[in-house]
Amino acid sequence: MAALVFCLGSALMEKAIVYSLSKSPQLSRGLKDLKADRAKTFPYIDRDAELFAKVIAAQGKSRIAWLKRSEALTLDLGSACLRAAGSYRAGRSLIKKGILSDFDLGIKLIETALNGSLDSLYANAVMFGKLNLAAAALKKGLKSWPRS
């Protein structure tokens, strides 16, 4: 579900950037990054559920292997969220005022996706007994999240 929320948020940010490009061509870098991350994470919408089903069905070492794959997807999504926050910080002042609310809503959705990614990692730790160490990096990124 976090991947879907990320894709919605990045689409809103992209809309605001495209609308503002005539005013600020330097926004094109952030646009390129958002598009690339959304294209990469869109398949995660279904892939996450598929991987989790395999984690639940597996036993022993096989379960650990599937869990690592699932968590790698979750961490990749979290990293995309942090990159979007960087685009937000760099671009907010360049967005046309008439569409700034879409840009701000987009980053709030992406923050929700990052929280969902963290919740997933913590739930896995409770269910399977080991917290992925990269969760700390995502949590740190959340603490410095941009505010509109």
Secondary structure, DSSP 8 states (H G I E B T S, - for coil): -HHHHHHHHHHHHHHHHHHHTTT-GGGHHHHHHHHHHHHHHTTHHHHHHHHHHHHHH--HHHHHHHHHHHHHHHHHHHHHHHHHHHHHHHHGGGS-GGGHHHHHHHHHHHHHHHHHHHHHHHHHHHHHS---TTHHHHHHHHHT----
